[in-house]
């Protein structure tokens, strides 16, 4: 994996990085934590550019235990995960702060929601174009190509830009 702008604090043993360091990945995600033989090893966290991240205990580059925190502060828990289930479809910000006034919809946890390019979907990391199967971040920078499973999931679950706009038309 190519690293952009690594910052490193620690010792070098025979050309290998060991100790505490920072890596900024091409996506803008940053790793801060312990390194061993150039790999994430020990306590460390991946921080997303717009907020949120994953704090974990790493063993030779593989997380052995960890916790993901979303941009709005919601912590993912594999056990007892009650957020956005079949009974309560509120966003975490609505659970935490209450609903917005009538007439002001909250479509995403981002406030205000991003304008989706025509024919694309709003995916958690950015926008997805189903024709090219490319996912870009919200600044339109390439992130990745979607595989078949991701493609199908996005089409079923994510918000899509409408080809036609609709307006409220009062009854005559």
PyMOL commands that set and color helices and strands:
alter all, ss='L'
color gray80, all
select helices_A, chain A and resi 92-97+148-157
alter helices_A, ss='H'
color red, helices_A
select strands_A, chain A and resi 3-13+16-25+30-36+39-47+53-59+62-69+120-123+126-129+134-136+142-145+159-160
alter strands_A, ss='S'
color yellow, strands_A
deselect
rebuild
show_as cartoon
